[in-house]
Structures are given as C-alpha cells and as structure tokens.
Amino acid sequence: MARNSNLYQLDGRVPMVQAVPFGLQHVLAMFVSNIAPIIILANIVGTDPVVSAALIQNCMVIAGIGTLIQLYPIWRIGSRLPIVMGISFTFLSLSIIIATTQGMGVLIGAVIVGGIIEGLLGLFARYWIRIISPIVAATVVTAIGFSLLPIGANSFAGGQGAADFGASYNWIVGTVTLLTCLSCQVFAKGMLRSLSVLIGLIVGYILAVCMGMVDFSSLQNVGIISLPQFLPFKPEFNIGAILSIIAIFLVSATETIGDTSALCSGALHRPPTDKELGASISCDGFVSSMAGLFGCTPITSFSQNVGLANLSGVVNRFAIATGACIMIIGGIFPFIGTLLTTIPQAVLGGCTIIMFGSIMFAGFAMMAKCGFNDRNLIIVATSLSVGIGFTQASEIFLIFPKTVQTIFAENCVAVVFIIAVLLNSLLPKSSQES
C-alpha cells in the first residue's frame, strides 16, 4: 500500500474494511490499561459488584468520547490529532487514598473540579506554554518512554502481582507475540506491516487459547445491552482533596504535552503547535470532569497509542475514530468489553514492548533536532538522571510530606519535567543552542 494512502494522512476517508482493523488495533493496545485503574480502585474500596461492572462500562464509553473529541474538536477543546484517550494510572494512588479515607463522593467531587481547572489551563495555554521549550519536551518524551518499559515487561511476564508471574508459558506466549510483531514490521509490506501489532496480538491470543491460558467463564450471564450509569456516586467537595487532585492534574498535563510532542515528532514529522498543545490539555481536563460525572477517575492521552502511531505511521482520524466507536459500543454492549478482558497480559506485553521503545526513540530524535550542545547536555542528563534514578529508589522521598511522595516518588515524568523546566529557565543561553 502506498505511503500516501489516506491511512497515513490526518484527513480523508478510508474504506471501512481498513478503518475497522486499524481502529481495533488502537483499542486493543490500550484496553486493559484503560479499565485496570477503575478495577483496582473498585476492588480496594469494596464497591458493589454491580456498580463495579457499571464503572468498567462507563470508562470505556468515556474513553471513546474523549478520543472523538480529540479527533474532532468542540470549539477549542480537542487537538484534531490522532490521540487516543483513556483512564489514567497517574491518579490511581491518590484516588485510593481519598476514596478509602473520605469516600468515593469526595474523590468524584475533586475529579470534577480538578478537570475544570486543567481544562482552563489548556484554554489559556498560550500564556504559559513557552516554558516547554523543544529540549524540555524532548526530555519529557524520553522519560515517558522509560517509564513505560517496566509496564511492558511486567505484562510480558503475566502482569505485576500475578500468581504465575514469570511462568514459562507467559514467556512462550509473550515471545511468540513479540516475534510475530517484529516479523510483520520487518518483512511485511503495506497494510500488513501497519497492522503488525494487531497481527501479533491475534497470533498470541490464539496460542494462549490453545495453551489453556484464556478463561471464558466471565462471558457467561453477560447482558446484551447496558447504558452508562450517570452519577453512580453523589459528588462531595473537600478543599484538601481538590487541591491534591489538582496537583496530579498538573502532572497529567505534563504527560499530555509529552505525548502530543512525541506524536507530532514521530508520526507527523513536525513539532506540535501551541494551539495543539493547549487543545490537548483542555480535552484532558474537561473530559476528565465528564468522567467524574460517570464515577470514573480522570482521563488522559495514552502513550502506548502514541507509540503505535509512531510505529505504524497510521494517523488517519477516521480510522482512529472507528476505534473510539468500538470502545463506546464495547461499553454499551457488555459482551464485547468482557471478551476483550480475556486477552492475557503476556500477549499485551509482547505487543507493547516495541511500542514503548518507539516513544523513547521519538524523544532521542527530538533531542537530535535540538542539538547536542553543552547546555542541552546538562538539561537532559541532569533531569533524566534525577527523575529516573530517584524514582527507582523511591524511599529517597520519605523525608517529604505524604502529598509530595504521592506526586513524585513513583512518577519520573513529573520529576523530569520540573527539573528540565528549572534548568532551561536558569541556565544561560549560548550561541551553540539551536
């Protein structure tokens, strides 16, 4: 297939026979990560099983709606870029603390208010976005890639905390999936190459079924249709919870800036505009407030889908929108969503390893465009060393208040961002800087 096909262009219709598999590929790349935060939160809080099932459906619908808004903006909300949205892991730790100590109503109230604040920040991004210089964006993108590598590795081994973590059959399935993705990427051409992740996932899933690793019992007694449940929890507004959530929203905005920069650099081969960055952030915020109204934690751009776009080159908005519609349908028809949850973690791990690595590569490419002068060396080396190194030894943050630990101890992207911005602001500019 020629590279000038509409699949590799932002605009233009593609045949449904092409749009569906490419859209489905994006859904499968992020599906488990999208529903996992709400499943973990519901289990810890002890939510009623019926409510938990409704929350899973809600987060699928919200992810689909958020993706459609990014693709086809409403006013200045949405970037018009092929960004896929989903429930963010960044908020999970703080959400658990608030929900278990103050209740789900307080958490949802904080999410609604915090989302509005982030949305407004996006609308007025032109007043502050200049602090995100190209070298800062490149460093943050690289940090995002590094932060995702353990996620891919843990999935490859069966999922962090799984009783069969690292079992031989997980290694076998993960390896076959990875090799299939690599083979398609290296030897296939046209559509097959662009669908390398989906093909790898299908091969890995079939192998997992043959090895008895897939449990279909969850498909029994699944209803035919179920509409999203509005306001499953009554919002309550607590100033302490709101301020804590707003702090995490600032971290999420940083990740969105990095994802948008990585997508534009890697898949579109250009830097993002200030308007696109602000619109991405505003979509994050306002759709997160919508997520709160449906009992979900905040939504954000998904880095694994940025990696997929960089890897496949497919950026067509209509094709990605097809995937968003699949998510919404999966939320309305429980059988579809439940079927997708049967994909073993090892299969997902085999698919995502290359995608996560491609985000790092995009960061390196952005650094190369900035130039390897002494000033950039100091910014990149210091921020990555401290951000990644300190969060690998998270006990180093124990002297700080709990809120600081929650925001920074396990979030290298936030630490890298702050240090990179400070250094970029404080270090004198030289004639070497490009």
C-alpha positions as CSV (number, residue, x, y, z in Angstrom):
1,M,0.0,0.0,0.0
2,A,1.4,3.4,-0.9
3,R,2.5,5.6,1.9
4,N,0.4,8.4,0.5
5,S,-2.7,6.5,1.3
6,N,-5.3,8.3,3.5
7,L,-4.3,5.9,6.3
8,Y,-1.0,7.9,6.6
9,Q,-2.7,11.3,6.4
10,L,-4.7,13.1,9.1
11,D,-7.7,13.7,6.9
12,G,-9.6,11.7,4.3
13,R,-11.9,8.8,4.4
14,V,-10.6,5.3,4.3
15,P,-12.8,2.2,3.5
16,M,-14.5,0.7,6.5
17,V,-12.7,-2.6,5.8
18,Q,-9.5,-0.8,6.5
19,A,-10.7,1.5,9.2
20,V,-12.1,-1.2,11.5
21,P,-8.9,-3.3,11.9
22,F,-6.7,-0.2,12.4
23,G,-9.2,1.3,14.9
24,L,-9.4,-2.1,16.7
25,Q,-5.6,-2.2,16.9
26,H,-5.6,1.0,18.9
27,V,-8.4,-0.3,21.2
28,L,-6.6,-3.5,21.9
29,A,-3.3,-1.6,22.6
30,M,-4.9,0.3,25.4
31,F,-7.9,-1.7,26.5
32,V,-6.6,-3.4,29.6
33,S,-4.7,-0.3,30.8
34,N,-7.9,1.7,30.3
35,I,-10.1,-0.4,32.6
36,A,-7.4,-1.5,35.1
37,P,-7.3,1.6,37.2
38,I,-11.1,1.5,37.8
39,I,-11.0,-2.2,38.6
40,I,-8.2,-1.8,41.1
41,L,-9.9,1.2,42.8
42,A,-13.3,-0.6,42.9
43,N,-11.7,-3.7,44.5
44,I,-9.8,-1.8,47.2
45,V,-12.8,0.5,48.0
46,G,-15.1,-2.6,48.1
47,T,-17.6,-1.3,45.6
48,D,-20.7,-3.4,44.9
49,P,-20.0,-5.8,42.0
50,V,-22.9,-4.4,40.0
51,V,-21.6,-0.8,40.5
52,S,-18.1,-2.0,39.6
53,A,-19.3,-3.6,36.3
54,A,-21.1,-0.3,35.5
55,L,-17.9,1.7,36.2
56,I,-16.0,-0.5,33.7
57,Q,-18.6,0.1,31.1
58,N,-18.6,3.9,31.9
59,C,-14.8,4.2,31.5
60,M,-14.9,2.5,28.0
61,V,-17.6,4.9,26.9
62,I,-15.8,8.0,28.3
63,A,-12.5,6.8,26.6
64,G,-14.3,6.6,23.3
65,I,-16.0,10.0,23.7
66,G,-12.7,11.6,24.8
67,T,-10.9,10.2,21.8
68,L,-13.6,11.5,19.4
69,I,-13.3,15.0,21.0
70,Q,-9.5,14.9,20.5
71,L,-10.0,13.9,16.8
72,Y,-13.0,16.2,16.1
73,P,-12.7,19.2,18.5
74,I,-15.6,21.0,20.1
75,W,-14.6,24.7,19.9
76,R,-11.1,24.9,21.4
77,I,-11.4,21.5,23.2
78,G,-9.5,18.8,21.3
79,S,-6.3,18.9,19.3
80,R,-7.5,17.4,16.0
81,L,-4.7,14.9,16.3
82,P,-4.9,11.1,16.4
83,I,-4.6,11.0,20.2
84,V,-6.3,8.1,22.0
85,M,-7.7,8.8,25.5
86,G,-8.1,6.5,28.4
87,I,-8.4,6.3,32.2
88,S,-5.0,7.5,33.7
89,F,-2.9,5.4,36.1
90,T,-1.3,8.7,37.3
91,F,-4.2,9.4,39.6
92,L,-4.6,5.8,41.0
93,S,-2.5,6.1,44.2
94,L,-4.1,9.4,45.3
95,S,-7.6,8.2,44.3
96,I,-7.2,5.2,46.5
97,I,-6.2,7.3,49.5
98,I,-9.1,9.8,49.0
99,A,-11.7,7.1,48.3
100,T,-10.7,4.9,51.3
101,T,-10.4,7.7,53.8
102,Q,-13.1,10.2,52.7
103,G,-15.3,8.2,50.3
104,M,-15.9,8.0,46.6
105,G,-18.2,11.1,46.6
106,V,-15.2,13.3,47.8
107,L,-13.0,11.7,45.1
108,I,-15.5,12.3,42.3
109,G,-16.1,15.9,43.5
110,A,-12.3,16.5,43.4
111,V,-12.1,15.0,39.9
112,I,-14.8,17.2,38.6
113,V,-13.3,20.4,39.9
114,G,-9.7,19.4,39.1
115,G,-10.7,18.6,35.5
116,I,-12.2,22.0,35.0
117,I,-9.0,23.7,36.3
118,E,-6.9,21.6,33.8
119,G,-9.3,22.4,31.0
120,L,-9.0,26.1,31.7
121,L,-5.2,25.8,31.8
122,G,-5.4,24.3,28.3
123,L,-7.6,27.1,27.0
124,F,-5.1,29.7,28.3
125,A,-2.0,27.7,27.4
126,R,-0.6,30.5,25.1
127,Y,0.3,32.4,28.3
128,W,2.5,29.7,29.8
129,I,3.2,27.1,27.2
130,R,6.5,28.8,26.2
131,I,8.2,27.3,29.2
132,I,8.0,24.0,27.4
133,S,11.0,24.5,25.1
134,P,11.9,21.9,22.5
135,I,14.6,20.4,24.7
136,V,12.2,20.2,27.7
137,A,9.6,18.4,25.5
138,A,12.2,16.0,24.2
139,T,13.4,15.2,27.7
140,V,9.8,14.6,28.9
141,V,9.0,12.3,25.9
142,T,12.1,10.3,26.6
143,A,11.1,10.0,30.3
144,I,7.7,8.8,29.3
145,G,9.3,6.0,27.1
146,F,11.5,5.0,30.0
147,S,8.6,5.0,32.5
148,L,6.6,2.6,30.3
149,L,9.3,0.0,29.8
150,P,8.6,-1.8,33.2
151,I,4.9,-1.8,32.3
152,G,5.6,-3.7,29.1
153,A,8.0,-6.1,30.9
154,N,5.5,-6.8,33.7
155,S,2.8,-7.6,31.2
156,F,5.1,-9.8,29.3
157,A,5.7,-11.9,32.4
158,G,2.0,-12.2,33.2
159,G,1.1,-9.0,35.0
160,Q,2.6,-7.5,38.1
161,G,1.4,-9.3,41.2
162,A,0.1,-12.3,39.2
163,A,0.5,-15.7,40.9
164,D,2.0,-17.1,37.6
165,F,4.3,-14.1,37.1
166,G,7.3,-15.1,35.0
167,A,5.9,-18.6,34.3
168,S,7.3,-20.4,31.3
169,Y,4.0,-20.3,29.4
170,N,3.9,-16.5,29.8
171,W,7.4,-16.4,28.3
172,I,6.4,-18.5,25.4
173,V,3.2,-16.6,24.6
174,G,4.9,-13.2,25.1
175,T,7.9,-14.2,22.9
176,V,5.8,-15.6,20.1
177,T,3.7,-12.4,20.1
178,L,6.8,-10.2,20.1
179,L,8.4,-12.1,17.3
180,T,5.2,-12.0,15.2
181,C,5.1,-8.2,15.6
182,L,8.7,-7.9,14.7
183,S,8.4,-10.2,11.7
184,C,5.5,-8.2,10.3
185,Q,7.3,-5.0,10.9
186,V,10.5,-6.1,9.2
187,F,9.2,-8.4,6.4
188,A,5.6,-7.4,5.7
189,K,4.6,-4.5,3.4
190,G,1.7,-2.1,3.2
191,M,-1.3,-2.8,5.3
192,L,0.2,-6.0,6.9
193,R,3.2,-4.0,8.2
194,S,1.0,-1.3,9.6
195,L,-1.2,-3.9,11.3
196,S,1.8,-5.7,12.9
197,V,0.6,-5.1,16.4
198,L,-2.9,-6.4,15.7
199,I,-1.5,-9.5,13.9
200,G,0.9,-10.2,16.8
201,L,-2.0,-9.9,19.2
202,I,-4.2,-12.3,17.2
203,V,-1.4,-14.9,16.9
204,G,-0.5,-14.6,20.6
205,Y,-4.2,-14.8,21.6
206,I,-4.8,-18.0,19.5
207,L,-1.7,-19.6,21.0
208,A,-2.8,-18.6,24.5
209,V,-6.2,-20.2,23.9
210,C,-4.5,-23.4,22.7
211,M,-2.4,-23.4,25.8
212,G,-5.4,-23.1,28.1
213,M,-4.5,-19.6,29.3
214,V,-7.8,-17.9,28.4
215,D,-10.7,-18.1,30.8
216,F,-14.0,-17.6,29.0
217,S,-16.2,-18.1,32.2
218,S,-16.6,-14.3,32.5
219,L,-18.7,-14.4,29.3
220,Q,-21.5,-16.4,31.0
221,N,-24.6,-14.4,32.1
222,V,-23.4,-11.2,30.4
223,G,-26.3,-8.9,29.5
224,I,-27.0,-7.9,25.9
225,I,-27.1,-4.1,26.3
226,S,-26.5,-1.7,29.2
227,L,-26.5,2.1,29.1
228,P,-23.8,4.1,31.0
229,Q,-24.8,4.9,34.6
230,F,-24.8,8.7,35.3
231,L,-23.7,9.9,38.8
232,P,-23.2,6.5,40.4
233,F,-21.7,8.5,43.4
234,K,-23.0,11.8,44.7
235,P,-20.2,14.4,44.4
236,E,-18.9,16.0,47.6
237,F,-16.4,18.8,47.6
238,N,-13.5,18.9,50.0
239,I,-10.8,21.6,49.5
240,G,-8.0,19.3,50.6
241,A,-8.9,16.6,48.2
242,I,-9.4,19.1,45.4
243,L,-6.0,20.7,45.9
244,S,-4.3,17.3,45.9
245,I,-6.1,16.2,42.8
246,I,-5.2,19.5,41.0
247,A,-1.5,18.8,41.7
248,I,-1.8,15.4,40.0
249,F,-3.7,17.1,37.1
250,L,-0.6,19.3,36.5
251,V,1.5,16.1,36.3
252,S,-1.0,14.7,33.8
253,A,-0.9,17.9,31.7
254,T,2.9,17.4,31.5
255,E,2.4,13.8,30.2
256,T,-0.1,15.1,27.7
257,I,2.4,17.7,26.4
258,G,5.0,14.9,26.1
259,D,2.6,12.6,24.3
260,T,1.4,15.3,21.9
261,S,5.0,16.2,21.2
262,A,6.0,12.6,20.6
263,L,3.1,12.0,18.3
264,C,3.8,15.1,16.2
265,S,7.5,14.4,16.1
266,G,7.4,10.6,15.5
267,A,4.3,10.1,13.4
268,L,3.7,13.6,11.7
269,H,7.3,14.5,11.5
270,R,6.8,18.1,12.7
271,P,6.7,19.9,16.1
272,P,3.3,20.5,17.7
273,T,1.8,24.0,17.6
274,D,1.0,25.8,20.8
275,K,-2.7,25.6,19.8
276,E,-2.5,21.8,19.5
277,L,-0.8,21.5,22.9
278,G,-3.3,23.7,24.6
279,A,-6.2,21.9,23.0
280,S,-4.9,18.5,24.0
281,I,-4.7,19.7,27.6
282,S,-8.1,21.3,27.6
283,C,-9.6,18.0,26.3
284,D,-7.8,16.1,29.1
285,G,-9.3,18.4,31.7
286,F,-12.9,18.8,30.6
287,V,-13.4,15.2,29.6
288,S,-11.9,14.2,33.0
289,S,-14.7,16.3,34.6
290,M,-17.2,14.3,32.4
291,A,-15.5,11.1,33.6
292,G,-16.2,12.2,37.2
293,L,-19.9,12.6,36.4
294,F,-19.9,8.9,35.4
295,G,-18.0,7.8,38.5
296,C,-14.6,7.4,36.8
297,T,-11.2,8.7,37.6
298,P,-9.5,11.2,35.2
299,I,-8.8,10.5,31.6
300,T,-5.6,11.4,29.7
301,S,-3.8,10.7,26.4
302,F,-2.4,7.1,26.2
303,S,1.3,6.8,25.5
304,Q,1.1,3.3,24.2
305,N,-1.2,4.5,21.3
306,V,1.3,7.3,20.6
307,G,3.9,4.5,20.3
308,L,1.6,2.6,18.0
309,A,1.1,5.6,15.7
310,N,4.8,6.2,15.6
311,L,5.4,2.5,14.7
312,S,2.7,2.0,12.1
313,G,2.6,5.5,10.7
314,V,-1.2,5.4,10.6
315,V,-2.6,8.8,11.7
316,N,-5.9,9.0,9.9
317,R,-8.5,10.5,12.1
318,F,-11.4,8.5,10.6
319,A,-9.6,5.2,11.3
320,I,-8.8,6.2,14.9
321,A,-12.4,7.4,15.3
322,T,-13.5,3.9,14.3
323,G,-11.6,2.6,17.2
324,A,-13.2,5.1,19.5
325,C,-16.6,4.0,18.3
326,I,-15.6,0.4,19.0
327,M,-14.8,1.4,22.6
328,I,-18.2,3.1,23.0
329,I,-20.0,0.1,21.6
330,G,-18.0,-2.1,23.9
331,G,-19.2,-0.1,26.8
332,I,-22.9,-0.3,25.7
333,F,-22.7,-4.0,24.8
334,P,-21.1,-5.7,27.8
335,F,-20.2,-8.9,25.9
336,I,-17.7,-7.1,23.7
337,G,-16.0,-5.4,26.6
338,T,-15.9,-8.7,28.6
339,L,-14.5,-10.6,25.6
340,L,-11.6,-8.1,25.3
341,T,-10.8,-8.6,29.0
342,T,-9.9,-12.2,28.3
343,I,-6.7,-11.2,26.5
344,P,-3.8,-12.5,28.6
345,Q,-1.3,-10.0,29.9
346,A,1.6,-11.9,28.3
347,V,0.0,-11.2,24.9
348,L,-0.3,-7.5,25.6
349,G,3.2,-7.4,26.9
350,G,4.6,-8.9,23.7
351,C,2.7,-6.3,21.7
352,T,3.7,-3.2,23.7
353,I,7.4,-3.6,24.2
354,I,8.3,-2.3,20.7
355,M,5.7,0.5,21.0
356,F,7.1,1.8,24.3
357,G,10.6,1.7,22.9
358,S,9.4,3.7,19.9
359,I,8.4,6.6,22.2
360,M,11.9,6.7,23.6
361,F,13.3,6.8,20.1
362,A,11.0,9.7,19.3
363,G,12.5,11.5,22.3
364,F,16.0,10.9,21.0
365,A,15.1,12.2,17.6
366,M,13.7,15.3,19.2
367,M,16.9,15.8,21.1
368,A,18.9,15.4,17.9
369,K,16.9,18.3,16.3
370,C,17.6,20.5,19.4
371,G,21.4,19.9,19.1
372,F,23.9,18.2,21.4
373,N,25.5,21.3,22.9
374,D,26.7,21.7,26.5
375,R,23.5,23.4,27.7
376,N,21.2,20.7,26.3
377,L,23.5,18.1,27.7
378,I,23.2,19.5,31.2
379,I,19.4,19.8,31.0
380,V,18.9,16.2,29.6
381,A,21.5,14.4,31.7
382,T,20.5,16.0,35.0
383,S,16.7,15.8,34.6
384,L,16.8,12.2,33.4
385,S,19.3,11.1,35.9
386,V,17.5,12.6,38.9
387,G,14.0,11.9,37.6
388,I,14.5,8.3,36.7
389,G,17.2,7.5,39.2
390,F,15.4,9.0,42.3
391,T,12.1,7.3,41.4
392,Q,13.8,4.0,41.1
393,A,14.9,4.5,44.7
394,S,11.6,5.9,45.8
395,E,12.5,5.7,49.6
396,I,14.6,8.8,49.0
397,F,11.4,10.8,49.2
398,L,10.4,9.6,52.7
399,I,11.5,12.8,54.3
400,F,8.9,14.7,52.4
401,P,5.1,15.1,53.2
402,K,2.8,12.3,52.0
403,T,1.4,14.5,49.3
404,V,4.8,15.2,47.8
405,Q,5.5,11.4,47.9
406,T,2.3,10.7,46.2
407,I,3.0,13.1,43.3
408,F,6.7,12.4,42.8
409,A,8.0,9.2,44.4
410,E,6.9,6.9,41.6
411,N,6.4,9.4,38.8
412,C,9.6,10.0,37.0
413,V,7.9,12.1,34.3
414,A,6.8,14.7,36.9
415,V,10.3,14.9,38.4
416,V,12.0,15.1,35.0
417,F,9.6,17.8,33.9
418,I,10.2,20.1,36.9
419,I,14.0,19.8,36.7
420,A,14.1,20.3,33.0
421,V,11.9,23.4,33.2
422,L,14.0,24.9,36.0
423,L,17.3,24.2,34.3
424,N,16.0,25.5,31.0
425,S,14.9,28.7,32.7
426,L,18.1,29.2,34.8
427,L,20.9,28.2,32.6
428,P,22.2,31.0,30.4
429,K,21.6,30.5,26.7
430,S,24.6,30.3,24.4
431,S,25.2,30.8,20.7
432,Q,25.5,27.0,20.5
433,E,21.9,26.4,21.3
434,S,19.7,25.7,18.3
